């Protein structure tokens, strides 16, 4: 008995009848690609409403305006204090015994704090993260040993095309029972397609049933596992389990290139 995403079937994965017995696979057989694409768009729109993302946030879209608000507020405070002193006819000399003078001093301190905060916020602008050029080859590999039905192949191609169109994904690798089923996008130069196997990180993801996101791959000890078949400069990966025997690995050329919305899409 074998399992695929929690469903049991008797034939080996690479025999066609196994895909007919697997309810996970037969869900996609015969389903039109256009219908699947429309369903994906509707689901992505719903996920976007449920999962907040920085790219859709007002503050993220208007960073310069928000950063300058304390500066404008502090300037307005100083101007207001000077105008009040000038127009009210109060002597410009500060008198410690006067309540107006004490209020002015407090206003000056608050305005100074706002001015300094605004200057600090403007000086600490975040650097725009740019994609890193990847040295590799473009591939679209399907393991012939698995003898996958045409509908299943179309489904995997559709997943890859959707990731390309809606995220910063540069590669997609599907492994099942320790063997590569599908590899699309960028591959490491000289890598022999079909030889990639799950490493320690991927195995842990399959055992726990939870995906693993590495937004800055260079900082993780598990990096070596993925650059064996992905380009050396790959900046981040998501290892998403497919049941207890398979894993989907997605790579990106951008530091922190996958948003929370992307992670939700891959997990569902």
N, C-alpha and C positions, 0 to 999 in steps of 0.2 A: 504493500500500500504506500502511496505517495500522497503528499499534501501540497496544495498551492493556495495560499491565502486562506488557510484554515479549512479547505475543502478536500475531502478524501476521494481518491480514485485509484484504480488498480494498475493501469498500464503505465510504463515508463513515460517520462515527459516528452522524450523525443519521438514517440510513436504517435501518429495522428489521432488514433482512437482515444488517447489519454486526454486530448484537448476537448473531445466531444463529451467525455465523462466528467470533466471538471466544470462545475457550474459557474465558477468565476470566469472561465474562458468563454463559455457558451453565452454568457450575458452580452458579449460584444459581437458575436457572429451574426452577420446579417444586418447589423445596425448601420444605417447610412452615415457617412462621414459628415455630411452637411448637418444632419440632425444632431450628431454628437457635438459639432462645433457650436451650434446655437445653444445647446444645453450647457456647454462649458462657459459661454459668455454670460448666460443668465446666472450660473452658479458663481462665477467670478464677481459679478456685480453684487450679489448677495453677500459674498465673503468680504468684499470691500467695505460694505456698510457695517459688518459685524467686527471686523478687525481693523483698528485704527492704524494708519500708516503715515510716516513722516511726509511722504510726497503729497498727501492730500490735506495736510494740516495748514491752517491759515498762517501760523507763526513761521512754518518752514518755507512757505511761499513768499513771505514778506519779512525776511530776516533783517534787512537793512532798516526798514521802517521801525520794527520793534526795538532794535538795538539803539536807535537814536531817540526813542521816546524819553528816557531819563534825562538826556542832554537838553532836549527842548523844555522839559518840565522844570529843570533846574534854572535854565535861562529865564523862563517865564517868572519863576519865583523871585529872582534878583530884580528883574524889571518891575515887577509888581511892588516890591518893597521900596524901591527908589521912587516910583510914581506916588506911592502912598505918602512918603515923607515929603515929597515936593508939593503935592496938591493939598495935603491936610494942614499945611502951615506949621507943622511941628518942627522945633529947632533940630537941625541936623546933628547936634551934639548928643551923644549917647549918655543918658542919665540912668544910673543903676536904680534909682528910686522910682522911675517911671515904668508903669506897666507896659506902655507902648514900646519903650526901648527894649524891655526884656522879650517882648513878643517879636520884635525885629531881629534880635540876636538869634532867637530860636529859628526864625524863618531863614536867616542867612545860613545857619548850620545845615538845615534840611536841604536848602538849595545847593549848597556846596557838595553834600553827599550825593545828590542826584546828578550833579555835573560830573563828579568823579566816576560814578557808576556808569554813566553814559559813555564817557571816554574809554573806560575799561572794556565795556561791551563792544565798542567799535574796533578796539585794538585786537580783540580776540575772535576775529572772524574765522569760522571753520573753513578749512581748505577743501575745495571741491575734489572728490576722489575720481580719478580718471582710470579708464580701463588699461590694463597692462598688455602689451603685445605678447601673444603666445606663439612659441615656436613649436609647430607640430604640423600634422597633416589632417585634412578633412576626410572623414570616413563615414560610411553608412553601411555597417556590417551586420549581417544576420547569420547566425550560426547555422550552417546547412544540416548539421547533425540532428537538430531538433525537429526538422520537418514540420514547421509551424503552419497552421492553416492560413490562407490568404487574409482572412478577416482579422486574425490576431496580429499579423504583420502590419496590416493597415492601421490597426489600433495603436501599436507602438510608434509607427511613423507619425500618426496624428498627435500623440503625446509629445514627441520631440518637436514637431512643428509648432505646437501650441506654446511650449516652453520658450522656443526661440522668439516667438512673436510677443510674448507677454512678460518676459523676464530677461535677465542678463546671463542666462545659461549659455555655455559654450560647448558643453559635452553632456552626453547622457549614456550611462552604461547600466544594463540590466543583467544581473547574474542570478542564476538559480541552481541549487544543488551543487555549488562550487564551480560552475562553469558559466562562461559568458554566453548570453543569449542574444544580446543586442548592444551595439556600440555605434553611436551617431555623434557627429560634431568633431571636435578636436581630439587627436590621439598623440601620444608621445612619439617623436620621430624614431623609427626603427622598431616600434612595438609590433609584435606579431599578434594580429587580431585573433581573438578567440582564446587567448592564453591567460587573460586576467582572471584572478581568483579573489574571493573575499578575504580581507585581512582581519586583524584583531578588532578594529573599529567596526567594520561591517558585521562581523560575527556577533559582537556585543549588541548591535542594533537589532539583529534578527532574534537573538535570545531574549532581549527585553521587550521587543515589540514597539520600541520608541525610536523615532528618528534622531539623528545626531547632526547638528549644524556646526560647522567650523568656519566662522566668518573670516578669520585670518589664518589661513592654513599653515603659513610658515612658522607660527608660534606653537603648533601642536606636534607632539612626538609622533603621532600617527600619520604625519604627512607622507612619509616614505611609502606607506601602503598605497597611496593614491597616485603618486607621481610615477609609479612603475608603468602605468598605462595612460595617464593623463599628462599634458604638457608640464614641464618643470615649473613654469611660472604661474600655474593655476593658483588663484588667490583664495578661493574658498570652495567648500563642497557641502552637499547635503547627502547623507546616507540614510535612505528611507527604507525600512524593511518591507518586504512583500511576504507576509506570513512568517513562518519560522524557517523557511528554506531559501528565501530569495531576498535580494536587496537591489535597490535602485540608487545609483550614485550620479549626482548632478554636479558639474563643475562650473565655475564662473571665472572671468578674467578681471573682476573688480573686487576690491576689498569691501567686505560687508555687502556683497552684491545682491544677496537675496533678502527681500523684505519679509516681514511677518506674513504678509498676504501670500507670497510665494511659498512659504513653508506650509501654510494651511492648505494650499492647492495640492502640494505634493503629498501631504499626509492623508488627503481624502481621495 
